Amino acid sequence: PGACKERNTMTDIIGNRTLRSQWDETVRFYPDSTFLEYVSTQDEVTRFPYAAFDRLVRQAANFFLELGIQKGELVALHLHNTPEYLLCWLALAQVGAVSVPLNEHYRLAESRYILQKCGIRRVIAETRSLWIYTENAAELGLTDIIQADGESPGACSLHAGCARQPAGLRETRPLSSDDMAVILFTSGTTRHPKGAVYTHAC
């Protein structure tokens, strides 16, 4: 009862705001302001205004809808701190899916543990970690492997998939502030990592 009361209080404070509604509102107010400046390992700087990044988010969300990603479905993100990470995180929130970030240094054993514990069937990975999933897709029970930064056999390209999508969201699914948004796993210093669930409210 105490936990339920605390959650209801939080919902009363924020109303029914979600990651999607908060992102959409910010984009409306600050379309031309800088959302992100990314400096690559080659010292190349890429600037993303809110409106431009929002277009990418909606195209990615449409791509995820095309793949059949369901509301409440858990999707693993095996990515470094890149624009693609934010893109996927925001796009999954748009369609009501749940992001499960993996430590970028994970190899097969660590990734397998979390994928199996969460029943994850779709992974978004970058080139350096892609082999973990393409070489072990059957063992891991994966239905889709999405490559965030290129094109390789055994994976579908995020950028190619987004490029063919419209800028308007194809489907606006109902979302609640109590819906799951992210599951973050601890570092696992006491044996296996443990998942902490975050809703759209917190």
C-alpha positions as CSV (number, residue, x, y, z in Angstrom):
1,P,0.0,0.0,0.0
2,G,2.8,2.4,0.8
3,A,4.4,1.9,-2.6
4,C,1.1,2.4,-4.3
5,K,0.4,5.6,-2.4
6,E,3.9,7.0,-3.3
7,R,3.3,6.2,-7.0
8,N,-0.1,7.9,-7.0
9,T,1.4,11.0,-5.3
10,M,4.1,11.2,-8.0
11,T,1.4,10.8,-10.7
12,D,-0.6,13.6,-9.1
13,I,2.5,15.9,-9.1
14,I,3.4,15.4,-12.7
15,G,-0.1,14.7,-14.1
16,N,0.2,12.2,-17.0
17,R,3.4,13.5,-18.5
18,T,5.6,11.0,-20.3
19,L,8.9,11.1,-22.0
20,R,7.1,11.5,-25.3
21,S,5.0,14.4,-24.1
22,Q,7.9,16.2,-22.5
23,W,10.1,15.8,-25.5
24,D,7.3,17.0,-27.9
25,E,6.7,20.0,-25.7
26,T,10.4,21.0,-25.6
27,V,10.7,20.6,-29.4
28,R,7.7,22.9,-29.8
29,F,9.2,25.6,-27.6
30,Y,12.8,25.4,-28.8
31,P,12.8,24.0,-32.4
32,D,15.9,25.9,-33.5
33,S,17.9,25.7,-30.3
34,T,20.7,23.3,-30.0
35,F,19.7,20.0,-28.5
36,L,23.1,18.2,-28.9
37,E,26.6,18.9,-30.0
38,Y,28.5,15.7,-30.6
39,V,32.3,15.5,-30.8
40,S,33.5,12.3,-32.4
41,T,36.7,10.5,-31.6
42,Q,38.1,12.2,-34.8
43,D,37.2,15.6,-33.3
44,E,34.4,16.1,-35.8
45,V,31.6,18.2,-34.3
46,T,28.0,17.6,-35.3
47,R,25.2,20.0,-34.1
48,F,21.6,18.9,-33.8
49,P,18.8,21.5,-33.3
50,Y,15.7,20.1,-31.5
51,A,13.5,20.1,-34.6
52,A,16.1,18.3,-36.7
53,F,16.7,15.7,-34.1
54,D,13.0,15.3,-33.5
55,R,12.6,14.4,-37.2
56,L,15.2,11.7,-36.8
57,V,13.4,10.4,-33.6
58,R,10.1,10.1,-35.4
59,Q,11.6,8.4,-38.4
60,A,13.3,5.9,-36.0
61,A,10.0,5.4,-34.2
62,N,8.3,4.6,-37.5
63,F,11.1,2.1,-38.3
64,F,10.5,0.4,-34.9
65,L,6.8,0.3,-35.6
66,E,7.6,-1.3,-39.0
67,L,9.7,-3.9,-37.3
68,G,6.7,-4.7,-35.1
69,I,8.1,-3.5,-31.8
70,Q,5.2,-3.6,-29.3
71,K,4.3,-1.3,-26.5
72,G,6.0,-2.5,-23.3
73,E,8.5,-4.6,-25.3
74,L,12.0,-4.6,-23.9
75,V,14.8,-3.6,-26.4
76,A,18.5,-3.8,-25.6
77,L,20.8,-0.9,-26.5
78,H,24.4,-2.0,-26.8
79,L,25.8,1.4,-27.7
80,H,28.4,3.9,-26.6
81,N,27.5,7.5,-25.7
82,T,26.6,8.6,-29.2
83,P,23.7,10.5,-31.0
84,E,22.4,7.0,-32.0
85,Y,22.0,6.1,-28.3
86,L,19.8,9.2,-27.6
87,L,17.9,8.7,-30.9
88,C,17.0,5.1,-30.1
89,W,16.1,5.9,-26.5
90,L,13.8,8.7,-27.5
91,A,12.3,6.8,-30.4
92,L,11.5,3.7,-28.3
93,A,9.8,6.0,-25.8
94,Q,7.7,7.4,-28.6
95,V,6.2,4.0,-29.3
96,G,6.0,2.9,-25.7
97,A,8.8,0.3,-25.8
98,V,11.3,-0.1,-22.9
99,S,15.0,0.6,-23.4
100,V,17.5,-1.7,-21.6
101,P,21.0,-0.2,-22.0
102,L,23.9,-2.6,-21.8
103,N,27.4,-1.7,-20.7
104,E,29.3,-0.9,-23.9
105,H,32.2,-3.3,-22.7
106,Y,29.9,-6.3,-22.3
107,R,30.8,-9.5,-24.2
108,L,28.7,-12.5,-24.8
109,A,28.3,-13.9,-21.2
110,E,27.2,-10.5,-19.7
111,S,24.9,-9.7,-22.6
112,R,23.4,-13.2,-22.6
113,Y,22.5,-12.9,-18.9
114,I,20.5,-9.7,-19.3
115,L,18.9,-10.7,-22.6
116,Q,17.7,-14.0,-21.1
117,K,16.7,-12.5,-17.8
118,C,14.5,-9.9,-19.5
119,G,13.3,-12.0,-22.4
120,I,14.7,-9.6,-24.9
121,R,14.4,-10.5,-28.6
122,R,15.6,-7.3,-30.3
123,V,19.0,-5.6,-29.9
124,I,20.4,-2.3,-31.2
125,A,24.2,-2.5,-31.4
126,E,27.1,-0.7,-33.0
127,T,29.7,-2.3,-35.2
128,R,32.2,-3.0,-32.5
129,S,29.8,-5.2,-30.5
130,L,27.6,-6.5,-33.4
131,W,29.4,-9.8,-33.6
132,I,28.1,-10.8,-30.2
133,Y,24.6,-10.9,-31.6
134,T,25.1,-11.9,-35.3
135,E,27.3,-14.9,-34.4
136,N,25.0,-16.0,-31.5
137,A,21.5,-15.0,-32.7
138,A,20.0,-18.4,-32.5
139,E,21.4,-19.1,-29.0
140,L,20.2,-15.8,-27.8
141,G,16.8,-16.2,-29.4
142,L,16.9,-12.9,-31.3
143,T,14.4,-11.9,-33.9
144,D,16.0,-8.6,-34.9
145,I,19.5,-7.2,-34.7
146,I,19.7,-3.5,-35.6
147,Q,23.0,-2.0,-36.5
148,A,23.2,1.6,-35.4
149,D,26.2,2.8,-37.3
150,G,26.4,1.0,-40.7
151,E,25.4,-2.0,-42.6
152,S,26.5,-5.6,-42.1
153,P,25.3,-9.1,-43.0
154,G,22.9,-10.5,-40.4
155,A,21.7,-7.1,-39.2
156,C,19.3,-4.4,-40.4
157,S,20.6,-0.9,-40.7
158,L,19.1,1.8,-38.4
159,H,20.0,4.6,-40.8
160,A,18.7,2.8,-43.9
161,G,15.5,1.9,-42.1
162,C,15.0,5.5,-40.9
163,A,15.7,7.0,-44.3
164,R,12.6,5.5,-45.9
165,Q,10.3,6.6,-43.1
166,P,8.0,9.7,-43.0
167,A,8.7,12.5,-40.6
168,G,5.3,12.2,-39.0
169,L,4.7,9.5,-36.4
170,R,2.6,6.7,-38.0
171,E,0.9,5.6,-34.8
172,T,0.4,7.5,-31.5
173,R,0.0,4.8,-28.8
174,P,-1.5,5.7,-25.5
175,L,1.1,6.2,-22.8
176,S,0.9,6.7,-19.1
177,S,3.4,8.2,-16.6
178,D,3.3,4.8,-14.8
179,D,4.4,2.9,-17.9
180,M,7.9,1.4,-17.9
181,A,10.4,3.5,-19.9
182,V,13.9,2.2,-19.0
183,I,15.5,-0.7,-17.1
184,L,19.0,0.1,-15.9
185,F,21.2,-2.7,-14.6
186,T,23.6,-2.3,-11.7
187,S,27.4,-2.9,-12.1
188,G,27.0,-6.4,-10.6
189,T,29.7,-6.1,-7.9
190,T,27.8,-8.7,-5.9
191,R,27.5,-11.4,-8.5
192,H,24.8,-10.7,-11.2
193,P,23.6,-7.2,-12.1
194,K,20.1,-6.3,-10.9
195,G,17.6,-4.3,-12.9
196,A,16.2,-1.0,-11.7
197,V,12.9,-0.1,-13.4
198,Y,12.2,3.6,-14.3
199,T,8.8,4.7,-15.5
200,H,7.9,7.7,-17.6
201,A,7.4,9.6,-14.4
202,C,10.9,9.1,-13.0
